[in-house]
Every structure is written in structure tokens, then in C-alpha cells.
């Protein structure tokens, strides 16, 4: 009988390890089948968060552009921008642009002034003559 008990213990250990091996294999297969959908889920969540941030930034940019569009519909704003950016003046006005003659950039510009540009030619001919003359110095 001692042998039977020993065999029973050996077989019960074997069955227990077989059950745990089967359970481990099932859990491993379950993990293999669930892992790709979980990875896709987290990837999609990251994409959704990225798109939400982009939509938020685009909404802010759109509101800024709409405010600027409202400004450009105002004739007074257009006049002020034309005066500031393009140096436009109204008829009868004089505009003076003050430059700093002590800066190094102005001294270099004064040496690059074209002198032999014909006045009686079209503007594009004078432009080309000015560029070629200035480029040759």
C-alpha cells in the first residue's frame, strides 16, 4: 500500500502541474489574442488626443483670423495699415522718413547708390540698370 500512496501522490502532483501548465497556456493564448486590440486601442486614443489638440489650436487660430477679418472690414483700419506698412499719404500731406545716419548699414547703402541710371526710360529698364550698376561695384 505504501507504493500506491506514493503513486497517488506522484500522479496528483503531475495532474496539478498539468492543470497549471494548461492554465498558463490558456492565459498566454488569451494574452496573445487580446494584445493587438489593446495596442490599437491605445494608439487610437493617442491619435484622438492629438486630433483634439489640433482642433483646439485650429479653433483658436480661426477665432484670431475672424477678429483680424473684422478689423480689415473697417475702412479706418485699412487706412492706418496702408499708412504704416506701405507709407501711403493722403493728397496734400507730406511724409518724412527719418533715418539714422550713424548706423553702419546706412553707410554701406550710400556707397551702393546707382548714379548712371537714365531718367527717360521705363521703370523696369531703370531697375535693371540700377541692379547691374550696383552689382558691378
C-alpha positions as CSV (number, residue, x, y, z in Angstrom):
1,X,0.0,0.0,0.0
2,X,2.9,2.3,0.5
3,X,3.6,2.1,-3.1
4,X,0.0,3.1,-4.0
5,X,0.1,6.1,-1.9
6,X,3.4,7.1,-3.4
7,X,2.0,6.6,-6.9
8,X,-1.1,8.6,-6.0
9,X,1.0,11.5,-4.7
10,X,3.1,11.4,-7.9
11,X,0.1,11.4,-10.1
12,X,-1.7,14.1,-8.2
13,X,1.4,16.3,-8.5
14,X,1.5,15.5,-12.1
15,X,-2.1,16.4,-12.6
16,X,-1.6,19.7,-10.7
17,X,1.3,20.7,-12.7
18,X,-0.6,19.7,-15.9
19,X,-3.5,21.9,-14.8
20,X,-1.3,24.8,-14.1
21,X,0.5,24.3,-17.4
22,X,-2.9,24.2,-19.2
23,X,-4.0,27.3,-17.3
24,X,-0.7,29.1,-18.2
25,X,-1.1,28.1,-21.8
26,X,-4.6,29.4,-21.9
27,X,-3.6,32.7,-20.3
28,X,-0.7,33.0,-22.7
29,X,-3.0,32.5,-25.7
30,X,-5.5,34.9,-24.2
31,X,-2.8,37.5,-23.8
32,X,-1.7,36.9,-27.4
33,X,-5.2,37.4,-28.8
34,X,-6.0,40.4,-26.6
35,X,-2.7,42.3,-27.0
36,X,-3.2,43.6,-30.6
37,X,-6.6,45.1,-30.0
38,X,-5.4,46.7,-26.8
39,X,-2.4,48.2,-28.6
40,X,-4.8,49.5,-31.3
41,X,-7.0,51.0,-28.6
42,X,-4.1,52.9,-27.0
43,X,-2.8,54.0,-30.4
44,X,-6.2,55.3,-31.4
45,X,-6.7,57.1,-28.0
46,X,-3.3,58.8,-28.6
47,X,-4.4,59.8,-32.1
48,X,-7.8,61.1,-30.8
49,X,-6.0,63.2,-28.2
50,X,-3.6,64.6,-30.8
51,X,-6.5,65.4,-33.1
52,X,-8.4,67.1,-30.3
53,X,-5.4,69.3,-29.5
54,X,-5.1,70.1,-33.2
55,X,-8.7,71.0,-33.4
56,X,-8.4,73.2,-30.3
57,X,-5.4,75.0,-31.8
58,X,-7.2,75.4,-35.2
59,X,-10.2,76.8,-33.4
60,X,-8.1,79.4,-31.7
61,X,-6.4,80.3,-34.9
62,X,-9.7,80.6,-36.6
63,X,-11.0,83.0,-33.9
64,X,-7.9,85.1,-34.3
65,X,-8.3,85.2,-38.1
66,X,-12.0,86.1,-37.7
67,X,-11.1,89.0,-35.5
68,X,-8.5,90.2,-38.0
69,X,-11.0,89.9,-40.8
70,X,-13.4,92.1,-38.8
71,X,-10.6,94.6,-38.4
72,X,-9.9,94.6,-42.2
73,X,-13.5,95.4,-42.9
74,X,-13.1,98.7,-41.1
75,X,-12.0,101.5,-43.6
76,X,-10.2,103.4,-40.9
77,X,-8.1,100.3,-40.0
78,X,-7.3,99.8,-43.7
79,X,-6.1,103.5,-44.0
80,X,-4.0,103.1,-40.9
81,X,-2.4,99.9,-42.1
82,X,-1.7,101.5,-45.6
83,X,0.0,104.4,-43.9
84,X,2.0,102.3,-41.6
85,X,3.0,99.4,-43.8
86,X,3.1,101.0,-47.3
87,X,3.9,104.6,-46.3
88,X,0.8,105.9,-48.1
89,X,-0.1,109.6,-47.6
90,X,-3.3,111.4,-48.3
91,X,-3.3,114.1,-51.0
92,X,-1.8,117.3,-49.7
93,X,0.2,115.5,-46.9
94,X,3.9,115.1,-46.7
95,X,5.6,112.2,-45.2
96,X,9.1,112.4,-43.7
97,X,11.1,109.2,-43.1
98,X,13.9,109.8,-40.6
99,X,16.9,107.5,-40.9
100,X,19.8,107.2,-38.6
101,X,22.9,108.2,-40.5
102,X,25.3,107.0,-37.8
103,X,24.5,103.3,-38.3
104,X,26.8,101.0,-40.3
105,X,24.0,99.8,-42.6
106,X,23.3,103.3,-43.9
107,X,26.9,104.0,-44.7
108,X,27.0,100.8,-46.8
109,X,23.8,101.7,-48.6
110,X,25.1,105.1,-49.5
111,X,28.1,103.6,-51.3
112,X,25.8,101.3,-53.4
113,X,23.7,104.1,-54.9
114,X,23.5,103.9,-58.7
115,X,24.4,107.1,-60.4
116,X,24.3,106.4,-64.2
117,X,20.6,105.4,-64.4
118,X,18.7,107.1,-67.3
119,X,15.7,109.1,-66.3
120,X,13.8,109.0,-69.6
121,X,13.5,105.1,-69.7
122,X,10.6,103.0,-68.4
123,X,10.8,101.9,-64.7
124,X,11.8,98.3,-65.4
125,X,14.7,99.5,-67.6
126,X,15.9,101.8,-64.8
127,X,15.5,99.0,-62.3
128,X,17.7,96.6,-64.4
129,X,20.3,99.3,-65.0
130,X,20.4,100.1,-61.3
131,X,20.8,96.5,-60.3
132,X,23.5,95.9,-62.9
133,X,25.4,99.0,-61.9
134,X,25.1,98.4,-58.2
135,X,26.1,94.7,-58.7
136,X,29.2,95.7,-60.5
137,X,30.6,97.9,-57.7
